[in-house]
Amino acid sequence: MANSEDDASNAEGITVNALARWAQPYRLDYEEHAARRAHALKLAIQCINDGTLTLLDGPDSPLSRQIKSHHSLDTFEMNRHWIGTAQDWQCPCCSRTKFDISRAGNLGQILAKLVEHHDHMSDALESAFNRVFIDTQTSQHTSTGLALVERMASAFAAYDPVLVCEDCNNADARAKVLLSQHDTINLTHQSFSIGQIRQFIRSQPHTPHQIDEDALRALWADVRPTYRARMKLILEVAKAAVTQDHWYEKYPLGFIPVPTLENRTNVHRAEPALEWVSSEALQRAFKQDTVSHRSDWSRWRTEQKKPRRTPPDNYQAILLSQAGSARMWKELEDGWHCPICARPKHQTVKLQNGKVGFQTHAPTYRSKSWRHIPLICMDCCAVVKSMTWELTKGFGVTVESTFDSITPDQLRSIMTARPYSPPLIDPDKAKTLVEDYRRSSNIESMSNISQTSCSTCHGE
């Protein structure tokens, strides 16, 4: 039986669906793509050289010509990081510009090199992993231990990788050599952050950094205990990785653990035409032909939340150790009260699931009735959001902005505040507010429809 148009086959006899046939003319032409890349490269070099593209650099850029003139040299030893950064880039460690970083090398060249400075904890973990095998003379192999070590490495890093000039990176290595002359501790895996390097280097334009040994030793006195603690923890992790298994299950090579449309790499390999189809759009298109669990969006007013425990006495130290909470806590005066529930600042701290937290929220300026209130506590904000979700998701009512669903006075009228806990909600008053909003929304909708109809009739 012959194939229909929608079930055609290609020359290899493989069935091609209508989507694939439609997408075929729009597939990437790799030769054309390569030609465009080559032309783009040519234009990029031209723009770098004439000074109209300063986000990248090269041996004939305006900056490089200035550097050549200063050093009376014509040849660069320039690496990809230098080329890939802007001509006005400054080292975040020593604050020197590219012009100041450039210097003459021993071979009569201009050194123009930037490097990625990184911590060495992954090396430390792998080294400890091997050390435990040797020290304990373990003959039983582990199938998951190394995977644990690899995944834990970033957790022990003292800082994230950062681009610095080569002189700053070299200063870190030289500092360890100087310290090892006075300290018997193994410094192999120590690496100073840019904030720490800044404390002991003395920088000048066009020359390697000098090291202030007194400043270095003073810094090391502060850093050494932390370094020792990290190395001890690393050794304990390595011991667990070697002596215990079942830490982490690796999937077979080539196995795709989540083979969905969102996983574009896998899907495109099987059917390139699907690059034109959005997963969210596809789900929305099928929504009318499928059923889903209907959530009870009224629970915020029909079920009272349990009170939380009182935070520990040292809650403030915990909050100030968390970047987000610390910022919000410091932004408010000690005498601040939530303008809705009237709780003092310390009573809005919460202890939930063993974690101490503090957060405030700024009502959107688009909601007119809230414009005079700059910040509220998150428990009050949660009530506003819950009411908006019930209206929009539960009843399909349009609410232009989250805080349009309720006014500050209405919110106060349905709540009874509790220290450290979500407020008690008056179910009858809350229900009335929801029904009133639905009713007014329906009246407004009918009014809009009526006005549209009259306008249409008038036009005819």
SEKE-431471 format. One record per residue (C-alpha): residue number from 1; x, z, y. Coordinates in steps of 0.5 Angstrom, whole numbers. Layout:
(NUM,(X,Z,Y))
...
//
This chain:
(1,(0,0,0))
(2,(3,-2,7))
(3,(5,3,12))
(4,(0,4,18))
(5,(3,4,25))
(6,(3,11,25))
(7,(7,12,18))
(8,(12,7,19))
(9,(19,7,16))
(10,(26,5,19))
(11,(31,1,15))
(12,(33,6,11))
(13,(26,7,8))
(14,(26,14,12))
(15,(19,15,15))
(16,(19,15,23))
(17,(13,19,26))
(18,(10,17,32))
(19,(13,22,37))
(20,(20,19,34))
(21,(18,12,36))
(22,(16,14,43))
(23,(22,18,44))
(24,(27,12,41))
(25,(28,8,48))
(26,(29,15,52))
(27,(35,17,47))
(28,(42,18,50))
(29,(46,12,51))
(30,(53,15,49))
(31,(57,9,52))
(32,(53,10,58))
(33,(54,17,58))
(34,(61,17,57))
(35,(62,11,63))
(36,(58,16,68))
(37,(62,22,66))
(38,(69,17,67))
(39,(66,15,74))
(40,(64,22,76))
(41,(71,25,74))
(42,(74,19,79))
(43,(69,21,84))
(44,(71,29,83))
(45,(78,27,84))
(46,(77,23,90))
(47,(73,28,93))
(48,(78,34,92))
(49,(84,30,95))
(50,(80,28,101))
(51,(77,35,102))
(52,(70,34,101))
(53,(70,38,95))
(54,(73,45,95))
(55,(70,48,90))
(56,(75,45,85))
(57,(82,44,86))
(58,(88,40,84))
(59,(95,38,86))
(60,(93,33,92))
(61,(88,37,95))
(62,(89,39,102))
(63,(91,46,100))
(64,(96,44,95))
(65,(99,39,100))
(66,(99,46,105))
(67,(103,49,99))
(68,(108,44,98))
(69,(110,43,105))
(70,(111,51,105))
(71,(115,51,99))
(72,(118,44,100))
(73,(117,42,93))
(74,(113,37,90))
(75,(111,39,83))
(76,(106,44,81))
(77,(106,48,74))
(78,(98,48,75))
(79,(93,51,70))
(80,(86,50,68))
(81,(84,56,71))
(82,(87,54,78))
(83,(84,47,78))
(84,(77,50,76))
(85,(76,55,82))
(86,(75,54,89))
(87,(81,53,94))
(88,(78,59,98))
(89,(79,63,92))
(90,(82,70,92))
(91,(85,75,87))
(92,(80,81,86))
(93,(86,85,84))
(94,(91,84,89))
(95,(86,80,94))
(96,(91,75,96))
(97,(89,67,97))
(98,(91,62,93))
(99,(96,60,98))
(100,(99,67,98))
(101,(99,67,90))
(102,(103,60,90))
(103,(111,61,89))
(104,(117,57,87))
(105,(119,58,79))
(106,(126,58,76))
(107,(125,50,75))
(108,(124,48,82))
(109,(116,48,81))
(110,(111,51,84))
(111,(107,56,80))
(112,(100,56,81))
(113,(97,60,75))
(114,(91,64,74))
(115,(89,68,68))
(116,(83,71,65))
(117,(85,79,64))
(118,(82,82,59))
(119,(82,89,55))
(120,(85,89,48))
(121,(80,93,44))
(122,(78,88,39))
(123,(86,88,37))
(124,(86,95,37))
(125,(80,95,32))
(126,(83,90,27))
(127,(89,94,27))
(128,(86,100,26))
(129,(82,97,20))
(130,(88,94,17))
(131,(92,101,18))
(132,(86,105,14))
(133,(87,101,8))
(134,(94,102,8))
(135,(94,109,10))
(136,(88,111,5))
(137,(91,106,-1))
(138,(84,103,-1))
(139,(84,98,-7))
(140,(76,97,-6))
(141,(74,91,-1))
(142,(69,92,4))
(143,(64,86,5))
(144,(61,88,11))
(145,(67,93,15))
(146,(70,87,18))
(147,(64,85,21))
(148,(62,92,24))
(149,(69,92,27))
(150,(68,85,30))
(151,(61,87,33))
(152,(64,94,36))
(153,(70,91,39))
(154,(66,90,46))
(155,(63,97,46))
(156,(70,100,47))
(157,(72,95,52))
(158,(74,99,59))
(159,(72,93,63))
(160,(70,86,62))
(161,(74,80,62))
(162,(76,78,69))
(163,(80,72,73))
(164,(86,74,76))
(165,(93,71,79))
(166,(98,71,74))
(167,(102,76,78))
(168,(97,82,77))
(169,(96,80,69))
(170,(104,81,69))
(171,(104,87,73))
(172,(99,90,67))
(173,(104,89,62))
(174,(110,91,66))
(175,(107,98,67))
(176,(106,99,60))
(177,(114,98,59))
(178,(115,103,64))
(179,(111,108,62))
(180,(113,107,55))
(181,(120,109,57))
(182,(117,116,59))
(183,(111,117,54))
(184,(112,117,46))
(185,(104,115,45))
(186,(103,108,43))
(187,(101,104,49))
(188,(100,97,45))
(189,(93,97,46))
(190,(93,100,53))
(191,(90,95,59))
(192,(89,97,66))
(193,(83,95,70))
(194,(83,91,76))
(195,(82,97,80))
(196,(87,101,77))
(197,(92,96,77))
(198,(91,95,85))
(199,(93,103,85))
(200,(100,102,83))
(201,(102,94,85))
(202,(105,93,92))
(203,(104,85,93))
(204,(107,80,98))
(205,(105,73,99))
(206,(109,68,94))
(207,(113,73,90))
(208,(111,77,84))
(209,(108,84,85))
(210,(113,90,86))
(211,(110,97,82))
(212,(110,104,85))
(213,(112,108,79))
(214,(110,114,82))
(215,(103,112,83))
(216,(103,109,76))
(217,(105,115,73))
(218,(100,119,77))
(219,(95,114,75))
(220,(97,115,68))
(221,(96,122,68))
(222,(89,121,69))
(223,(88,115,64))
(224,(92,118,58))
(225,(86,123,56))
(226,(81,117,56))
(227,(86,112,52))
(228,(87,117,47))
(229,(80,119,46))
(230,(78,112,45))
(231,(84,110,40))
(232,(81,116,36))
(233,(74,114,36))
(234,(77,107,34))
(235,(80,110,28))
(236,(74,113,26))
(237,(70,107,26))
(238,(75,103,22))
(239,(75,109,17))
(240,(68,108,16))
(241,(68,101,16))
(242,(73,101,10))
(243,(70,107,6))
(244,(63,105,7))
(245,(59,99,6))
(246,(52,96,8))
(247,(54,96,15))
(248,(52,89,17))
(249,(49,83,13))
(250,(52,76,14))
(251,(48,70,13))
(252,(51,64,9))
(253,(55,59,12))
(254,(50,54,15))
(255,(44,58,14))
(256,(39,58,20))
(257,(36,65,21))
(258,(31,63,26))
(259,(29,56,25))
(260,(23,55,30))
(261,(22,50,36))
(262,(26,55,40))
(263,(32,54,36))
(264,(33,48,39))
(265,(40,46,36))
(266,(37,46,29))
(267,(30,43,31))
(268,(34,37,35))
(269,(38,36,29))
(270,(32,35,25))
(271,(28,31,30))
(272,(31,29,36))
(273,(25,27,39))
(274,(22,34,40))
(275,(27,36,46))
(276,(21,33,50))
(277,(16,38,47))
(278,(16,45,50))
(279,(15,51,45))
(280,(10,55,50))
(281,(6,48,52))
(282,(5,47,44))
(283,(3,54,43))
(284,(-2,54,49))
(285,(-5,47,47))
(286,(-6,50,40))
(287,(-9,56,43))
(288,(-17,54,43))
(289,(-16,52,35))
(290,(-13,59,33))
(291,(-15,66,33))
(292,(-11,72,36))
(293,(-12,80,36))
(294,(-16,82,42))
(295,(-12,88,45))
(296,(-16,94,48))
(297,(-14,93,55))
(298,(-18,99,57))
(299,(-14,104,53))
(300,(-11,106,60))
(301,(-17,110,62))
(302,(-21,111,56))
(303,(-15,115,52))
(304,(-11,120,56))
(305,(-3,120,55))
(306,(0,126,52))
(307,(4,130,57))
(308,(12,129,56))
(309,(17,135,55))
(310,(20,138,61))
(311,(27,134,63))
(312,(33,139,61))
(313,(37,143,67))
(314,(42,138,68))
(315,(38,132,68))
(316,(41,130,75))
(317,(48,129,72))
(318,(44,124,66))
(319,(41,120,72))
(320,(47,119,76))
(321,(51,116,70))
(322,(46,111,69))
(323,(47,105,75))
(324,(40,103,76))
(325,(37,110,76))
(326,(43,113,80))
(327,(41,108,85))
(328,(34,109,86))
(329,(35,117,86))
(330,(40,116,92))
(331,(36,112,96))
(332,(31,117,96))
(333,(31,124,100))
(334,(31,130,96))
(335,(24,132,100))
(336,(21,125,98))
(337,(14,126,95))
(338,(10,120,91))
(339,(5,118,97))
(340,(0,117,91))
(341,(0,123,86))
(342,(4,127,91))
(343,(9,130,86))
(344,(16,132,89))
(345,(22,127,87))
(346,(24,131,81))
(347,(17,132,78))
(348,(17,124,77))
(349,(23,124,73))
(350,(21,123,65))
(351,(24,125,59))
(352,(21,120,53))
(353,(24,118,47))
(354,(30,123,48))
(355,(32,119,54))
(356,(32,121,61))
(357,(30,116,67))
(358,(28,116,74))
(359,(25,109,77))
(360,(21,107,83))
(361,(17,101,85))
(362,(16,98,91))
(363,(8,95,92))
(364,(8,88,94))
(365,(7,86,101))
(366,(2,81,99))
(367,(-3,86,98))
(368,(-5,88,105))
(369,(-8,95,103))
(370,(-1,97,100))
(371,(3,95,106))
(372,(4,102,109))
(373,(7,104,103))
(374,(14,103,101))
(375,(15,106,94))
(376,(11,110,89))
(377,(13,113,83))
(378,(13,109,76))
(379,(7,113,73))
(380,(3,111,79))
(381,(5,104,78))
(382,(4,104,71))
(383,(-4,105,72))
(384,(-4,100,77))
(385,(-1,95,72))
(386,(-6,97,67))
(387,(-12,96,71))
(388,(-10,89,73))
(389,(-8,87,66))
(390,(-15,90,64))
(391,(-18,85,69))
(392,(-14,79,68))
(393,(-13,79,60))
(394,(-19,83,58))
(395,(-24,80,63))
(396,(-21,74,65))
(397,(-22,76,72))
(398,(-17,73,77))
(399,(-12,78,81))
(400,(-8,74,86))
(401,(-3,80,86))
(402,(-2,86,82))
(403,(-3,91,87))
(404,(-10,87,89))
(405,(-14,90,84))
(406,(-14,97,87))
(407,(-13,101,94))
(408,(-8,107,95))
(409,(-14,111,96))
(410,(-18,109,90))
(411,(-12,110,86))
(412,(-12,117,88))
(413,(-19,118,87))
(414,(-18,117,79))
(415,(-12,121,78))
(416,(-10,128,77))
(417,(-2,129,77))
(418,(2,132,72))
(419,(9,134,73))
(420,(14,130,69))
(421,(8,126,66))
(422,(3,120,67))
(423,(-3,123,71))
(424,(-10,124,67))
(425,(-15,119,69))
(426,(-22,120,70))
(427,(-25,115,65))
(428,(-32,115,69))
(429,(-29,113,76))
(430,(-24,108,73))
(431,(-29,105,69))
(432,(-34,104,76))
(433,(-28,101,79))
(434,(-27,96,74))
(435,(-34,94,74))
(436,(-34,94,82))
(437,(-28,89,82))
(438,(-31,85,76))
(439,(-38,84,80))
(440,(-35,83,87))
(441,(-30,78,84))
(442,(-36,74,81))
(443,(-40,74,87))
(444,(-34,71,91))
(445,(-33,66,85))
(446,(-41,64,86))
(447,(-40,64,94))
(448,(-34,59,93))
(449,(-38,55,88))
(450,(-44,55,93))
(451,(-40,53,99))
(452,(-37,47,95))
(453,(-44,45,93))
(454,(-46,45,100))
(455,(-40,42,103))
(456,(-41,36,98))
(457,(-48,35,99))
(458,(-46,35,107))
(459,(-41,30,106))
(460,(-46,25,102))
//
